[in-house]
């Protein structure tokens, strides 16, 4: 696969990388179904989520909640922290308003939940709770840049929110300029007695753009961060659209970085003492940055044996290419090709040896790496819980299926993004190979290797064949398959039907998203959509009750049920024979012939066409109607033909369209100005000024 990139690709990648300094959203282990998700990722580059390990509680900043102290601003004015009272022109209006706002028990009910400001200093709201709230608010944009400005404003709201909001900011600081990184390094060098908070214990993740932050500053920040868990050095050239994989940068992993991660005993002159080495949980290697002290796979093995990497749980390899791809093959020289094969095998075994040094590794990522082949798959550890393959075009379904059969017993998450040779054929062995799998995410959209050539089509003929029926593990919680193409209508129906048939065996499924492209006439596609989508939603979608009113939650009592507000529960088709049979049994002693004749006589008097009225007893006493035993048999047959209702999924999205996946899809929002100012009045066809001039 050639790695030549054009100048246009350089400019496009640089422009996308400058919009967002963060990394890869497709690597997230949780995803939210949202519209324009692919668009947001394409516009701003792919952002990496901050590494979190719920089992780690060694962060001193989260050891105990801070003691709330009274703020001097609280005694300024009564009611300053509450809703602003409305002013009225007369006492009668005030009495009338007060009477309307008082409930039966004498409590005042605010009209809008926004009018009720909670007590932020309530001791029941712990420090960990506020940190979780602000961390969620920080990462809510996914691919977008973190909302640091909003967090700083929240930190200045009151003393109670100051430390949690700043903890969310400093947990993974964003460096858009080198000056900010230098100021942070200077702040971390300050004594804790001179600062309001201990910022050294807040930093847990560092995502360093090598084009922005100097190495000397990075070493100072790493050496001063006492609770560091994740370090990632990246360049926008390794990010989508992956058309600059063969370019070089003047940066490599230096000894200063490795020494900054070492124990204090290795650096006795360090200004800040630590009781042990930095215990990393996540690390990423980039093949583009190899050189100097870390230039070969043997050097990577040596680094993995350092104490800082003993507890590593997540490891990523980005842009590691096979030697044969870098040097090329010679079809006429068999000796040269044999030598390249031996070098490829040596590189594969070296990578496997480097991975084997990490005994605590659970999450492994390969991105844009031709070193990831079926030989390397067979050498991976068997106790991995999460495997991610991103833009690895050497992996095929046969290779992945064989790997899952031998290494899939412990897998809990499988993420497959933009792998051009990988189709869905491996799903036939998924239930057998991965009995503990919880998350299956797959994106079948691909990126062009050259700007001037449209070479982003799949490298397989069919995504799935009609006789390749998928099997689904009972432990699945998330199924997210996007941009499926190159399959027939029969295969698509079989694929959806396999999920519906196994609905009763998927009790843990909560997220189901399937987006596929069918190159068929729009009438047939609309018919298929109207047939399959309601069936899947009826089987999997959760029918939740409407929430209680705000007044009921605050003051208790029975919520007022408005007519039509309660969602109608699912009605089964098998209920009809039971209801009809019960009515036959109830009215057995009545006179059926007289009631039927009277009803027909009334319809003759009214005249006009005769329609069967719904829910009437017109034909239930006919001689042709089946007996109770026949009705029960029909009920059993209909129940046997109906699919089992799972009804536990919070997200169900089934999309059938004919839109070919693109790297940069356009939506209606792309054609609307950002300032929201209208470009002018729309033409309504009623112009009074007509130009009668005729031009020849």
HELIX and SHEET records of a PDB file:
HELIX    1   1 UNK A    7  UNK A   19  1                                  13    
HELIX    2   2 UNK A   25  UNK A   27  5                                   3    
HELIX    3   3 UNK A   37  UNK A   44  1                                   8    
HELIX    4   4 UNK A   60  UNK A   62  5                                   3    
HELIX    5   5 UNK A   72  UNK A   75  5                                   4    
HELIX    6   6 UNK A   91  UNK A  100  1                                  10    
HELIX    7   7 UNK A  113  UNK A  115  5                                   3    
HELIX    8   8 UNK A  127  UNK A  138  1                                  12    
HELIX    9   9 UNK A  148  UNK A  155  1                                   8    
HELIX   10  10 UNK A  159  UNK A  171  1                                  13    
HELIX   11  11 UNK A  178  UNK A  189  1                                  12    
HELIX   12  12 UNK A  192  UNK A  194  5                                   3    
HELIX   13  13 UNK A  199  UNK A  201  5                                   3    
HELIX   14  14 UNK A  215  UNK A  224  1                                  10    
HELIX   15  15 UNK A  236  UNK A  238  5                                   3    
HELIX   16  16 UNK A  255  UNK A  260  1                                   6    
HELIX   17  17 UNK A  264  UNK A  266  5                                   3    
HELIX   18  18 UNK A  287  UNK A  289  5                                   3    
HELIX   19  19 UNK A  297  UNK A  304  1                                   8    
HELIX   20  20 UNK A  307  UNK A  309  5                                   3    
HELIX   21  21 UNK A  323  UNK A  327  1                                   5    
HELIX   22  22 UNK A  334  UNK A  356  1                                  23    
HELIX   23  23 UNK A  374  UNK A  378  1                                   5    
HELIX   24  24 UNK A  397  UNK A  407  1                                  11    
HELIX   25  25 UNK A  425  UNK A  429  5                                   5    
HELIX   26  26 UNK A  430  UNK A  433  1                                   4    
HELIX   27  27 UNK A  489  UNK A  501  1                                  13    
HELIX   28  28 UNK A  503  UNK A  505  5                                   3    
HELIX   29  29 UNK A  522  UNK A  540  1                                  19    
HELIX   30  30 UNK A  550  UNK A  555  1                                   6    
HELIX   31  31 UNK A  575  UNK A  586  1                                  12    
HELIX   32  32 UNK A  592  UNK A  606  1                                  15    
HELIX   33  33 UNK A  628  UNK A  641  1                                  14    
HELIX   34  34 UNK A  668  UNK A  671  5                                   4    
SHEET    1   A11 UNK A 205  UNK A 209  0                                        
SHEET    2   A11 UNK A 230  UNK A 234  1                                        
SHEET    3   A11 UNK A 282  UNK A 286  1                                        
SHEET    4   A11 UNK A 314  UNK A 318  1                                        
SHEET    5   A11 UNK A 363  UNK A 367  1                                        
SHEET    6   A11 UNK A 386  UNK A 390  1                                        
SHEET    7   A11 UNK A 413  UNK A 417  1                                        
SHEET    8   A11 UNK A 439  UNK A 443  1                                        
SHEET    9   A11 UNK A 478  UNK A 484  1                                        
SHEET   10   A11 UNK A 511  UNK A 517  1                                        
SHEET   11   A11 UNK A 651  UNK A 657  1                                        
END                                                                             
